[in-house]
Amino acid sequence: MLILSYLGLLALIPWLAEKNDSEVQWHAKNGLVFTAFMIACFFVASVVAVIPILGWLIVVVAYMLLPIAWLIFAIIGIVKATQGQRLVVPVLSDFVEKF
């Protein structure tokens, strides 16, 4: 379940299935918050695409870098979760406590 927590929308499975395990719940929420953040970044990059030249440049860079960042986050999150640690992303992980 900890591994699923960092695989995009698959984090819904441990979040809904493991209500009694607070550690799994925390990792699932962390994965969901990061997934929502990445989707928002893709949306913003798509909206910026209407700006000629600069917007196109931002879209190209964002569409190349965001999937790489998502993959790195997933790998680090899975490794830390399986070792019994938490991946704390400074601003995003604050939303986990509110969620």
N, C-alpha and C positions, 0 to 999 in steps of 0.2 A: 504494500500500500504506500510506503514511503517513496518508492520509485515512481509510482503513478502520480504522485503529488507534484512532480516537476515536469510533466509531459503535457503541457497546455491544458485543454479542456478536460482531459482525462483526470485531472485533479478533482473533478466533481465526484468521481467514484469513491475515493477514500473519504472525502468530506461528508458524503451522504451515508456511507456504509459504516464508518468507524466513529460513531457518535461518542463512545465511551473512552476512547484513547485520545487524551489531550495532545500528545506529541504528534500523532498522525493528523489530528485536526489542525494543529499549528502549521505543519508543513503543507497540507492541502490548501489552507487559506493563503499561505505565502505564495504558493504556485499560482493560485487563482488571481491574486492581486497583481503579480508580475505579468501574467497572461493578459489581464485587462489593460495594464500599462502598455504593453507591446501593441495590442490592438489599437489603442488610442494613438500611439505613435505612428502606426501605419495610416490611420485615418487622417491625422494632421498632415502627414507627408503627402497624402493624396489630395487634400484640399489646397496645399501650397503649390501643387502642380499647375494650377491655373496661371501662376506668375511666370511670364516668359523668362527664359534663360536661367535666372537664379532659382526659380521654383523647380525647373527641370533638373538642375544640378543637385538640389536638395533631395529630390525624389530618388534620383539615381544612387546617391550616396546612402540615403536612408534604407532603400530596398536592398542594398548590398550589405550594410553593416548591422541592421536590426536582426536578421536571421542568425547571423554569427553571434551576436550578443545573447540572443535567446538560447542558442545551443550551449554557449559557455555557461550561462546561468543554470541551465538544466543539468549539465554535467557536474558542476560544482555543488549544486543543491542535492543531487542524488548521492554524491560521495559523502558530503557532510551528514546527510540524513542517515545513511547506512552506518556511519561511525558514531551515531548518537549525538551529533552536534546540530546546531541551527545555522542556517545561512541568513544573516541579518543584513539586509540592504538598507542603508541609512534612512531614506525617506519612505520607501515602499513598505518596509516591515512595520512601520508605525501604524499603518492601516490594518494590519493583521489583528492587532489588539482590539480595534474598534469593530471589526467584522464579525 
